[in-house]
Amino acid sequence: MASWPTLAEVRRLLRMQPNDDDDLVIGSAFAAAIDYGVQRTNNRWPPDATDLPEVCHEAAMLDASRIYRRRDSVDGTIAWGDMGAVRVGRADPDVDRLYSTVGPVVFG
């Protein structure tokens, strides 16, 4: 069992050093990821939960890093020079897959 990610954990995943300006943005991204996780698990594990399944912890880490990196793509695309542009999706299928292992099943 785990708890929701911390700012330091998300920063390590992003391979970033502590920086006040970056930490504000990362903090916002990981707070949004935790809010999504709480909703996705139907409020089963609140933000202060300490009995969180590891898959939810991993999903929130991935989602926070995606949200942080999304700020580099204001219009939803990231240009890679000669390689062209890549569309950044609204949702990460890996995050949804992880949450689906513990979240409620929704019909219709």
MOPAC internal coordinates of N, CA, C and O (Angstrom, degrees):
PM7 1SCF
backbone

  N    0.0000 0     0.00 0     0.00 0    0    0    0
  C    1.4417 1     0.00 0     0.00 0    1    0    0
  C    1.5263 1   109.89 1     0.00 0    2    1    0
  O    1.2310 1   121.42 1   -26.06 1    3    2    1
  N    1.2990 1   114.90 1   153.94 1    3    2    1
  C    1.4645 1   121.34 1  -175.10 1    5    3    2
  C    1.5233 1   109.14 1  -140.91 1    6    5    3
  O    1.2310 1   121.42 1     8.19 1    7    6    5
  N    1.3099 1   114.89 1  -171.81 1    7    6    5
  C    1.4669 1   121.71 1   171.81 1    9    7    6
  C    1.5231 1   106.39 1  -125.11 1   10    9    7
  O    1.2310 1   120.73 1    -5.63 1   11   10    9
  N    1.3216 1   116.20 1   174.37 1   11   10    9
  C    1.4570 1   119.42 1   177.16 1   13   11   10
  C    1.5224 1   108.43 1   -64.02 1   14   13   11
  O    1.2310 1   119.28 1   -24.78 1   15   14   13
  N    1.3217 1   118.97 1   155.22 1   15   14   13
  C    1.4660 1   121.15 1  -175.91 1   17   15   14
  C    1.5239 1   113.03 1   -63.67 1   18   17   15
  O    1.2310 1   122.03 1   -21.82 1   19   18   17
  N    1.3144 1   113.72 1   158.18 1   19   18   17
  C    1.4594 1   121.05 1   175.09 1   21   19   18
  C    1.5245 1   108.95 1  -103.88 1   22   21   19
  O    1.2310 1   121.06 1   -12.98 1   23   22   21
  N    1.3103 1   115.58 1   167.02 1   23   22   21
  C    1.4575 1   120.99 1   177.15 1   25   23   22
  C    1.5304 1   110.90 1   -57.85 1   26   25   23
  O    1.2310 1   120.42 1   137.53 1   27   26   25
  N    1.3211 1   116.79 1   -42.47 1   27   26   25
  C    1.4666 1   120.53 1  -178.74 1   29   27   26
  C    1.5299 1   111.38 1   -62.84 1   30   29   27
  O    1.2310 1   120.00 1   141.01 1   31   30   29
  N    1.3285 1   117.60 1   -38.99 1   31   30   29
  C    1.4662 1   120.42 1   179.32 1   33   31   30
  C    1.5281 1   111.60 1   -65.58 1   34   33   31
  O    1.2310 1   120.80 1   136.81 1   35   34   33
  N    1.3151 1   116.07 1   -43.19 1   35   34   33
  C    1.4712 1   119.78 1   179.37 1   37   35   34
  C    1.5227 1   109.69 1   -66.29 1   38   37   35
  O    1.2310 1   120.31 1   139.92 1   39   38   37
  N    1.3276 1   117.01 1   -40.08 1   39   38   37
  C    1.4608 1   120.89 1   178.35 1   41   39   38
  C    1.5332 1   110.19 1   -60.89 1   42   41   39
  O    1.2310 1   119.82 1   138.26 1   43   42   41
  N    1.3379 1   117.95 1   -41.74 1   43   42   41
  C    1.4657 1   121.08 1   178.03 1   45   43   42
  C    1.5261 1   111.15 1   -63.92 1   46   45   43
  O    1.2310 1   120.33 1   139.26 1   47   46   45
  N    1.3320 1   116.98 1   -40.74 1   47   46   45
  C    1.4624 1   120.38 1   178.17 1   49   47   46
  C    1.5318 1   110.73 1   -61.23 1   50   49   47
  O    1.2310 1   120.67 1   142.41 1   51   50   49
  N    1.3138 1   116.33 1   -37.59 1   51   50   49
  C    1.4619 1   121.84 1   179.32 1   53   51   50
  C    1.5292 1   112.53 1   -79.89 1   54   53   51
  O    1.2310 1   120.66 1   174.98 1   55   54   53
  N    1.3375 1   116.35 1    -5.02 1   55   54   53
  C    1.4683 1   122.93 1  -178.16 1   57   55   54
  C    1.5315 1   111.44 1    58.41 1   58   57   55
  O    1.2310 1   121.17 1  -131.61 1   59   58   57
  N    1.3264 1   115.36 1    48.39 1   59   58   57
  C    1.4610 1   121.03 1  -178.48 1   61   59   58
  C    1.5205 1   109.99 1  -120.45 1   62   61   59
  O    1.2310 1   121.33 1   -29.55 1   63   62   61
  N    1.3236 1   115.07 1   150.45 1   63   62   61
  C    1.4586 1   122.13 1   176.22 1   65   63   62
  C    1.5276 1   109.03 1   -88.83 1   66   65   63
  O    1.2310 1   119.96 1   -23.75 1   67   66   65
  N    1.3335 1   117.68 1   156.25 1   67   66   65
  C    1.4663 1   119.49 1   176.62 1   69   67   66
  C    1.5203 1   111.32 1   -57.15 1   70   69   67
  O    1.2310 1   121.34 1   -46.35 1   71   70   69
  N    1.3132 1   115.04 1   133.65 1   71   70   69
  C    1.4616 1   122.23 1   179.48 1   73   71   70
  C    1.5197 1   105.75 1  -157.64 1   74   73   71
  O    1.2310 1   120.35 1   -53.98 1   75   74   73
  N    1.3238 1   116.93 1   126.02 1   75   74   73
  C    1.4629 1   120.56 1  -174.57 1   77   75   74
  C    1.5296 1   112.98 1   -55.75 1   78   77   75
  O    1.2310 1   120.08 1   136.00 1   79   78   77
  N    1.3258 1   117.45 1   -44.00 1   79   78   77
  C    1.4662 1   120.08 1  -178.81 1   81   79   78
  C    1.5293 1   111.32 1   -66.16 1   82   81   79
  O    1.2310 1   120.51 1   132.52 1   83   82   81
  N    1.3359 1   116.63 1   -47.48 1   83   82   81
  C    1.4617 1   120.14 1   179.17 1   85   83   82
  C    1.5235 1   111.22 1   -65.02 1   86   85   83
  O    1.2310 1   120.70 1   141.64 1   87   86   85
  N    1.3363 1   116.27 1   -38.36 1   87   86   85
  C    1.4608 1   119.47 1  -178.22 1   89   87   86
  C    1.5258 1   112.32 1   -62.62 1   90   89   87
  O    1.2310 1   120.00 1   148.57 1   91   90   89
  N    1.3292 1   117.60 1   -31.43 1   91   90   89
  C    1.4637 1   120.25 1   176.39 1   93   91   90
  C    1.5275 1   110.61 1   -63.85 1   94   93   91
  O    1.2310 1   120.87 1   135.89 1   95   94   93
  N    1.3272 1   115.95 1   -44.11 1   95   94   93
  C    1.4647 1   120.70 1  -179.23 1   97   95   94
  C    1.5232 1   110.48 1   -71.03 1   98   97   95
  O    1.2310 1   120.30 1   136.29 1   99   98   97
  N    1.3343 1   117.03 1   -43.71 1   99   98   97
  C    1.4646 1   120.46 1   178.11 1  101   99   98
  C    1.5256 1   109.74 1   -62.36 1  102  101   99
  O    1.2310 1   120.37 1   138.43 1  103  102  101
  N    1.3189 1   116.89 1   -41.57 1  103  102  101
  C    1.4699 1   120.82 1   178.98 1  105  103  102
  C    1.5076 1   111.96 1   -60.71 1  106  105  103
  O    1.2310 1   120.52 1   139.43 1  107  106  105
  N    1.3024 1   116.61 1   -40.57 1  107  106  105
  C    1.4637 1   120.84 1   177.26 1  109  107  106
  C    1.5261 1   110.58 1   -64.91 1  110  109  107
  O    1.2310 1   120.81 1   138.12 1  111  110  109
  N    1.3385 1   116.05 1   -41.88 1  111  110  109
  C    1.4683 1   120.33 1   179.97 1  113  111  110
  C    1.5203 1   111.39 1   -65.65 1  114  113  111
  O    1.2310 1   119.85 1   136.67 1  115  114  113
  N    1.3263 1   117.89 1   -43.33 1  115  114  113
  C    1.4531 1   118.04 1  -177.94 1  117  115  114
  C    1.5282 1   111.71 1   -74.65 1  118  117  115
  O    1.2310 1   119.83 1   151.77 1  119  118  117
  N    1.3268 1   117.92 1   -28.23 1  119  118  117
  C    1.4685 1   119.63 1   174.05 1  121  119  118
  C    1.5282 1   110.31 1   -65.87 1  122  121  119
  O    1.2310 1   120.39 1   138.76 1  123  122  121
  N    1.3292 1   116.86 1   -41.24 1  123  122  121
  C    1.4666 1   120.74 1   177.07 1  125  123  122
  C    1.5244 1   110.96 1   -64.87 1  126  125  123
  O    1.2310 1   120.47 1   141.42 1  127  126  125
  N    1.3298 1   116.71 1   -38.58 1  127  126  125
  C    1.4613 1   120.63 1   179.19 1  129  127  126
  C    1.5276 1   111.06 1   -65.72 1  130  129  127
  O    1.2310 1   120.24 1   140.42 1  131  130  129
  N    1.3159 1   117.15 1   -39.58 1  131  130  129
  C    1.4659 1   120.65 1   178.45 1  133  131  130
  C    1.5234 1   109.94 1   -67.94 1  134  133  131
  O    1.2310 1   120.02 1   137.83 1  135  134  133
  N    1.3379 1   117.56 1   -42.17 1  135  134  133
  C    1.4662 1   120.39 1   176.78 1  137  135  134
  C    1.5260 1   110.73 1   -58.01 1  138  137  135
  O    1.2310 1   120.72 1   136.85 1  139  138  137
  N    1.3384 1   116.22 1   -43.15 1  139  138  137
  C    1.4640 1   120.27 1   178.36 1  141  139  138
  C    1.5286 1   110.12 1   -63.38 1  142  141  139
  O    1.2310 1   120.55 1   137.78 1  143  142  141
  N    1.3233 1   116.55 1   -42.22 1  143  142  141
  C    1.4636 1   120.44 1   179.72 1  145  143  142
  C    1.5202 1   112.57 1   -63.08 1  146  145  143
  O    1.2310 1   120.76 1   138.92 1  147  146  145
  N    1.3225 1   116.16 1   -41.08 1  147  146  145
  C    1.4734 1   120.24 1   178.20 1  149  147  146
  C    1.5305 1   109.42 1   -63.01 1  150  149  147
  O    1.2310 1   120.45 1   135.59 1  151  150  149
  N    1.3273 1   116.75 1   -44.41 1  151  150  149
  C    1.4665 1   120.08 1   178.00 1  153  151  150
  C    1.5222 1   111.18 1   -65.39 1  154  153  151
  O    1.2310 1   120.79 1   136.70 1  155  154  153
  N    1.3310 1   116.10 1   -43.30 1  155  154  153
  C    1.4704 1   121.42 1  -175.85 1  157  155  154
  C    1.5259 1   111.67 1   -64.64 1  158  157  155
  O    1.2310 1   120.56 1   151.84 1  159  158  157
  N    1.3270 1   116.54 1   -28.16 1  159  158  157
  C    1.4671 1   120.83 1   178.34 1  161  159  158
  C    1.5317 1   111.20 1   -98.16 1  162  161  159
  O    1.2310 1   121.06 1  -162.88 1  163  162  161
  N    1.3247 1   115.58 1    17.12 1  163  162  161
  C    1.4642 1   121.88 1   175.94 1  165  163  162
  C    1.5327 1   112.63 1    57.10 1  166  165  163
  O    1.2310 1   120.98 1  -137.60 1  167  166  165
  N    1.3285 1   115.72 1    42.40 1  167  166  165
  C    1.4723 1   123.66 1   178.10 1  169  167  166
  C    1.5268 1   113.38 1    60.55 1  170  169  167
  O    1.2310 1   120.32 1  -159.65 1  171  170  169
  N    1.3033 1   117.00 1    20.35 1  171  170  169
  C    1.4735 1   120.61 1  -179.92 1  173  171  170
  C    1.5258 1   111.21 1   -68.79 1  174  173  171
  O    1.2310 1   120.95 1   144.47 1  175  174  173
  N    1.3519 1   115.78 1   -35.53 1  175  174  173
  C    1.4605 1   121.03 1   178.37 1  177  175  174
  C    1.5138 1   108.79 1  -123.00 1  178  177  175
  O    1.2310 1   119.68 1   -75.74 1  179  178  177
  N    1.3396 1   118.22 1   104.26 1  179  178  177
  C    1.4674 1   121.10 1  -179.68 1  181  179  178
  C    1.5357 1   110.86 1   -69.50 1  182  181  179
  O    1.2310 1   120.19 1    -8.79 1  183  182  181
  N    1.3293 1   117.23 1   171.21 1  183  182  181
  C    1.4728 1   120.46 1  -177.83 1  185  183  182
  C    1.5314 1   114.80 1   -56.54 1  186  185  183
  O    1.2310 1   119.94 1   155.84 1  187  186  185
  N    1.3173 1   117.73 1   -24.16 1  187  186  185
  C    1.4760 1   119.84 1  -179.58 1  189  187  186
  C    1.5285 1   113.08 1   -99.21 1  190  189  187
  O    1.2310 1   119.91 1  -165.52 1  191  190  189
  N    1.3314 1   117.78 1    14.48 1  191  190  189
  C    1.4625 1   121.93 1  -178.01 1  193  191  190
  C    1.5278 1   111.45 1   -64.65 1  194  193  191
  O    1.2310 1   121.08 1   -38.11 1  195  194  193
  N    1.3190 1   115.54 1   141.89 1  195  194  193
  C    1.4663 1   120.85 1   175.80 1  197  195  194
  C    1.5241 1   111.08 1  -116.02 1  198  197  195
  O    1.2310 1   120.38 1  -178.72 1  199  198  197
  N    1.3231 1   116.89 1     1.28 1  199  198  197
  C    1.4693 1   121.32 1   179.62 1  201  199  198
  C    1.5249 1   111.32 1  -112.78 1  202  201  199
  O    1.2310 1   120.90 1  -148.11 1  203  202  201
  N    1.3066 1   115.89 1    31.89 1  203  202  201
  C    1.4607 1   123.46 1  -177.11 1  205  203  202
  C    1.5311 1   110.56 1   -72.82 1  206  205  203
  O    1.2310 1   119.29 1   -46.16 1  207  206  205
  N    1.3275 1   118.96 1   133.84 1  207  206  205
  C    1.4636 1   120.00 1   174.76 1  209  207  206
  C    1.5345 1   110.85 1   -62.34 1  210  209  207
  O    1.2310 1   120.65 1   -32.88 1  211  210  209
  N    1.3101 1   116.37 1   147.12 1  211  210  209
  C    1.4635 1   121.69 1  -179.41 1  213  211  210
  C    1.5264 1   112.23 1   -56.91 1  214  213  211
  O    1.2310 1   120.15 1   145.69 1  215  214  213
  N    1.3378 1   117.32 1   -34.31 1  215  214  213
  C    1.4699 1   119.43 1  -179.25 1  217  215  214
  C    1.5248 1   111.03 1   -64.57 1  218  217  215
  O    1.2310 1   119.70 1   146.15 1  219  218  217
  N    1.3162 1   118.17 1   -33.85 1  219  218  217
  C    1.4681 1   120.89 1   177.82 1  221  219  218
  C    1.5262 1   110.46 1   -70.66 1  222  221  219
  O    1.2310 1   120.61 1   141.43 1  223  222  221
  N    1.3166 1   116.44 1   -38.57 1  223  222  221
  C    1.4592 1   120.71 1   176.73 1  225  223  222
  C    1.5331 1   109.40 1   -61.23 1  226  225  223
  O    1.2310 1   120.41 1   132.68 1  227  226  225
  N    1.3299 1   116.83 1   -47.32 1  227  226  225
  C    1.4668 1   121.43 1   179.25 1  229  227  226
  C    1.5273 1   111.31 1   -63.11 1  230  229  227
  O    1.2310 1   120.32 1   136.82 1  231  230  229
  N    1.3226 1   117.00 1   -43.18 1  231  230  229
  C    1.4659 1   120.94 1   179.76 1  233  231  230
  C    1.5247 1   110.66 1   -61.21 1  234  233  231
  O    1.2310 1   120.05 1   137.00 1  235  234  233
  N    1.3121 1   117.50 1   -43.00 1  235  234  233
  C    1.4677 1   120.79 1  -179.89 1  237  235  234
  C    1.5344 1   110.89 1   -66.44 1  238  237  235
  O    1.2310 1   120.30 1   142.69 1  239  238  237
  N    1.3339 1   117.03 1   -37.31 1  239  238  237
  C    1.4679 1   120.10 1   177.24 1  241  239  238
  C    1.5333 1   110.55 1   -62.83 1  242  241  239
  O    1.2310 1   120.51 1   132.62 1  243  242  241
  N    1.3322 1   116.64 1   -47.38 1  243  242  241
  C    1.4571 1   120.82 1   179.73 1  245  243  242
  C    1.5217 1   111.45 1   -63.41 1  246  245  243
  O    1.2310 1   120.82 1   137.94 1  247  246  245
  N    1.3334 1   116.03 1   -42.06 1  247  246  245
  C    1.4618 1   120.01 1  -179.36 1  249  247  246
  C    1.5252 1   111.00 1   -65.94 1  250  249  247
  O    1.2310 1   120.06 1   138.68 1  251  250  249
  N    1.3194 1   117.50 1   -41.32 1  251  250  249
  C    1.4690 1   120.70 1   178.77 1  253  251  250
  C    1.5202 1   110.97 1   -62.39 1  254  253  251
  O    1.2310 1   120.10 1   138.52 1  255  254  253
  N    1.3197 1   117.42 1   -41.48 1  255  254  253
  C    1.4616 1   119.31 1   179.50 1  257  255  254
  C    1.5253 1   111.04 1   -68.71 1  258  257  255
  O    1.2310 1   119.96 1   144.06 1  259  258  257
  N    1.3462 1   117.68 1   -35.94 1  259  258  257
  C    1.4664 1   120.55 1   176.85 1  261  259  258
  C    1.5213 1   110.48 1   -65.02 1  262  261  259
  O    1.2310 1   120.35 1   136.25 1  263  262  261
  N    1.3237 1   116.93 1   -43.75 1  263  262  261
  C    1.4644 1   120.87 1   179.68 1  265  263  262
  C    1.5337 1   109.80 1   -63.48 1  266  265  263
  O    1.2310 1   120.34 1   138.27 1  267  266  265
  N    1.3268 1   116.95 1   -41.73 1  267  266  265
  C    1.4669 1   119.70 1   178.78 1  269  267  266
  C    1.5247 1   110.72 1   -62.13 1  270  269  267
  O    1.2310 1   120.07 1   132.83 1  271  270  269
  N    1.3195 1   117.47 1   -47.17 1  271  270  269
  C    1.4674 1   121.18 1  -179.20 1  273  271  270
  C    1.5288 1   111.78 1   -68.68 1  274  273  271
  O    1.2310 1   120.01 1   155.58 1  275  274  273
  N    1.3080 1   117.58 1   -24.42 1  275  274  273
  C    1.4684 1   122.32 1  -179.93 1  277  275  274
  C    1.5156 1   111.27 1   -62.92 1  278  277  275
  O    1.2310 1   119.99 1   155.67 1  279  278  277
  N    1.3124 1   117.63 1   -24.33 1  279  278  277
  C    1.4700 1   120.12 1   179.90 1  281  279  278
  C    1.5209 1   111.99 1   -64.85 1  282  281  279
  O    1.2310 1   120.10 1   160.88 1  283  282  281
  N    1.3395 1   117.41 1   -19.12 1  283  282  281
  C    1.4624 1   121.31 1   176.92 1  285  283  282
  C    1.5191 1   112.30 1   -80.75 1  286  285  283
  O    1.2310 1   120.79 1   177.92 1  287  286  285
  N    1.3297 1   116.10 1    -2.08 1  287  286  285
  C    1.4685 1   119.65 1  -177.68 1  289  287  286
  C    1.5210 1   109.73 1  -131.84 1  290  289  287
  O    1.2310 1   121.14 1  -104.10 1  291  290  289
  N    1.3023 1   115.43 1    75.90 1  291  290  289
  C    1.4629 1   121.37 1  -175.81 1  293  291  290
  C    1.5293 1   111.97 1   -55.32 1  294  293  291
  O    1.2310 1   120.30 1   140.05 1  295  294  293
  N    1.3284 1   117.04 1   -39.95 1  295  294  293
  C    1.4622 1   120.02 1  -178.61 1  297  295  294
  C    1.5266 1   113.41 1   -96.26 1  298  297  295
  O    1.2310 1   120.03 1  -171.21 1  299  298  297
  N    1.3293 1   117.55 1     8.79 1  299  298  297
  C    1.4561 1   120.51 1   177.95 1  301  299  298
  C    1.5122 1   114.63 1    91.75 1  302  301  299
  O    1.2310 1   119.96 1  -172.98 1  303  302  301
  N    1.3389 1   117.69 1     7.02 1  303  302  301
  C    1.4662 1   120.42 1   177.73 1  305  303  302
  C    1.5298 1   109.84 1  -130.33 1  306  305  303
  O    1.2310 1   121.18 1   -27.15 1  307  306  305
  N    1.3254 1   115.34 1   152.85 1  307  306  305
  C    1.4561 1   121.38 1   174.62 1  309  307  306
  C    1.5204 1   106.41 1  -123.87 1  310  309  307
  O    1.2310 1   120.66 1   -54.75 1  311  310  309
  N    1.3248 1   116.34 1   125.25 1  311  310  309
  C    1.4679 1   120.83 1   179.26 1  313  311  310
  C    1.5207 1   109.53 1   -87.09 1  314  313  311
  O    1.2310 1   120.87 1   -44.70 1  315  314  313
  N    1.3388 1   115.94 1   135.30 1  315  314  313
  C    1.4554 1   121.92 1   179.63 1  317  315  314
  C    1.5082 1   110.58 1  -119.01 1  318  317  315
  O    1.2310 1   119.72 1  -128.35 1  319  318  317
  N    1.3097 1   118.14 1    51.65 1  319  318  317
  C    1.4612 1   122.69 1   176.42 1  321  319  318
  C    1.5135 1   112.71 1    56.34 1  322  321  319
  O    1.2310 1   120.57 1    56.38 1  323  322  321
  N    1.3228 1   116.51 1  -123.62 1  323  322  321
  C    1.4665 1   122.15 1  -177.92 1  325  323  322
  C    1.5241 1   112.89 1   -65.55 1  326  325  323
  O    1.2310 1   120.38 1   159.10 1  327  326  325
  N    1.3158 1   116.87 1   -20.90 1  327  326  325
  C    1.4652 1   120.12 1  -176.22 1  329  327  326
  C    1.5271 1   112.41 1   -80.46 1  330  329  327
  O    1.2310 1   119.79 1   170.53 1  331  330  329
  N    1.3135 1   118.01 1    -9.47 1  331  330  329
  C    1.4566 1   120.99 1   179.60 1  333  331  330
  C    1.5129 1   112.38 1    94.99 1  334  333  331
  O    1.2310 1   121.17 1    20.43 1  335  334  333
  N    1.3146 1   115.37 1  -159.57 1  335  334  333
  C    1.4612 1   121.80 1  -177.79 1  337  335  334
  C    1.5270 1   110.33 1  -112.00 1  338  337  335
  O    1.2310 1   121.53 1   -29.38 1  339  338  337
  N    1.3161 1   114.68 1   150.62 1  339  338  337
  C    1.4544 1   121.59 1   178.59 1  341  339  338
  C    1.5145 1   108.05 1  -122.78 1  342  341  339
  O    1.2310 1   120.11 1   -45.39 1  343  342  341
  N    1.3022 1   117.39 1   134.61 1  343  342  341
  C    1.4603 1   122.60 1   178.99 1  345  343  342
  C    1.5206 1   109.56 1   -82.08 1  346  345  343
  O    1.2310 1   120.80 1   -47.79 1  347  346  345
  N    1.3327 1   116.07 1   132.21 1  347  346  345
  C    1.4606 1   122.10 1   176.72 1  349  347  346
  C    1.5222 1   106.98 1   -97.14 1  350  349  347
  O    1.2310 1   120.48 1   -63.40 1  351  350  349
  N    1.3064 1   116.68 1   116.60 1  351  350  349
  C    1.4634 1   121.42 1  -176.26 1  353  351  350
  C    1.5145 1   113.56 1   -71.41 1  354  353  351
  O    1.2310 1   121.36 1   -17.26 1  355  354  353
  N    1.3221 1   115.01 1   162.74 1  355  354  353
  C    1.4667 1   121.58 1   178.80 1  357  355  354
  C    1.5098 1   111.49 1   -68.19 1  358  357  355
  O    1.2310 1   120.68 1   144.22 1  359  358  357
  N    1.3167 1   116.31 1   -35.78 1  359  358  357
  C    1.4577 1   120.84 1  -175.88 1  361  359  358
  C    1.5209 1   109.46 1  -131.56 1  362  361  359
  O    1.2310 1   121.07 1   -27.68 1  363  362  361
  N    1.2937 1   115.55 1   152.32 1  363  362  361
  C    1.4557 1   121.69 1   178.75 1  365  363  362
  C    1.5302 1   108.09 1   -97.54 1  366  365  363
  O    1.2310 1   119.64 1   -60.72 1  367  366  365
  N    1.3289 1   118.30 1   119.28 1  367  366  365
  C    1.4599 1   119.89 1  -178.63 1  369  367  366
  C    1.5242 1   113.10 1   -62.02 1  370  369  367
  O    1.2310 1   119.92 1   150.97 1  371  370  369
  N    1.3335 1   117.75 1   -29.03 1  371  370  369
  C    1.4656 1   119.80 1   177.53 1  373  371  370
  C    1.5238 1   111.23 1   -68.03 1  374  373  371
  O    1.2310 1   120.74 1   140.79 1  375  374  373
  N    1.3207 1   116.20 1   -39.21 1  375  374  373
  C    1.4640 1   120.40 1   178.29 1  377  375  374
  C    1.5268 1   109.44 1   -64.29 1  378  377  375
  O    1.2310 1   120.30 1   133.14 1  379  378  377
  N    1.3250 1   117.04 1   -46.86 1  379  378  377
  C    1.4626 1   119.95 1   179.26 1  381  379  378
  C    1.5262 1   111.75 1   -62.80 1  382  381  379
  O    1.2310 1   120.43 1   141.88 1  383  382  381
  N    1.3200 1   116.78 1   -38.12 1  383  382  381
  C    1.4680 1   120.23 1   178.75 1  385  383  382
  C    1.5227 1   110.40 1   -64.11 1  386  385  383
  O    1.2310 1   119.96 1   137.31 1  387  386  385
  N    1.3228 1   117.69 1   -42.69 1  387  386  385
  C    1.4652 1   120.53 1   179.01 1  389  387  386
  C    1.5275 1   111.09 1   -63.57 1  390  389  387
  O    1.2310 1   120.28 1   133.89 1  391  390  389
  N    1.3342 1   117.07 1   -46.11 1  391  390  389
  C    1.4636 1   119.61 1   179.50 1  393  391  390
  C    1.5216 1   111.94 1   -65.43 1  394  393  391
  O    1.2310 1   120.21 1   148.87 1  395  394  393
  N    1.3245 1   117.21 1   -31.13 1  395  394  393
  C    1.4599 1   119.07 1  -178.03 1  397  395  394
  C    1.5265 1   112.69 1   -66.11 1  398  397  395
  O    1.2310 1   120.05 1   161.85 1  399  398  397
  N    1.3313 1   117.50 1   -18.15 1  399  398  397
  C    1.4591 1   120.01 1   177.69 1  401  399  398
  C    1.5207 1   112.75 1   -72.92 1  402  401  399
  O    1.2310 1   120.38 1   159.45 1  403  402  401
  N    1.3269 1   116.89 1   -20.55 1  403  402  401
  C    1.4756 1   120.22 1  -178.97 1  405  403  402
  C    1.5168 1   113.43 1  -125.68 1  406  405  403
  O    1.2310 1   120.35 1   161.58 1  407  406  405
  N    1.3286 1   116.93 1   -18.42 1  407  406  405
  C    1.4615 1   120.92 1  -176.19 1  409  407  406
  C    1.5151 1   112.92 1   -76.78 1  410  409  407
  O    1.2310 1   121.08 1   -11.15 1  411  410  409
  N    1.3118 1   115.54 1   168.85 1  411  410  409
  C    1.4562 1   119.84 1   179.21 1  413  411  410
  C    1.5311 1   111.15 1   -69.56 1  414  413  411
  O    1.2310 1   120.92 1   -31.14 1  415  414  413
  N    1.2920 1   115.85 1   148.86 1  415  414  413
  C    1.4512 1   121.53 1   176.22 1  417  415  414
  C    1.5249 1   107.51 1   -84.47 1  418  417  415
  O    1.2310 1   120.36 1   -51.35 1  419  418  417
  N    1.3262 1   116.91 1   128.65 1  419  418  417
  C    1.4618 1   121.76 1  -177.59 1  421  419  418
  C    1.5249 1   108.79 1  -111.57 1  422  421  419
  O    1.2310 1   120.70 1   -52.70 1  423  422  421
  N    1.3244 1   116.26 1   127.30 1  423  422  421
  C    1.4591 1   121.46 1   177.13 1  425  423  422
  C    1.5203 1   109.05 1  -109.28 1  426  425  423
  O    1.2310 1   120.85 1   -41.64 1  427  426  425
  N    1.3392 1   115.99 1   138.36 1  427  426  425
  C    1.4594 1   121.72 1   173.21 1  429  427  426
  C    1.4308 1   113.17 1    78.36 1  430  429  427
  O    1.2310 1   120.10 1   180.00 1  431  430  429

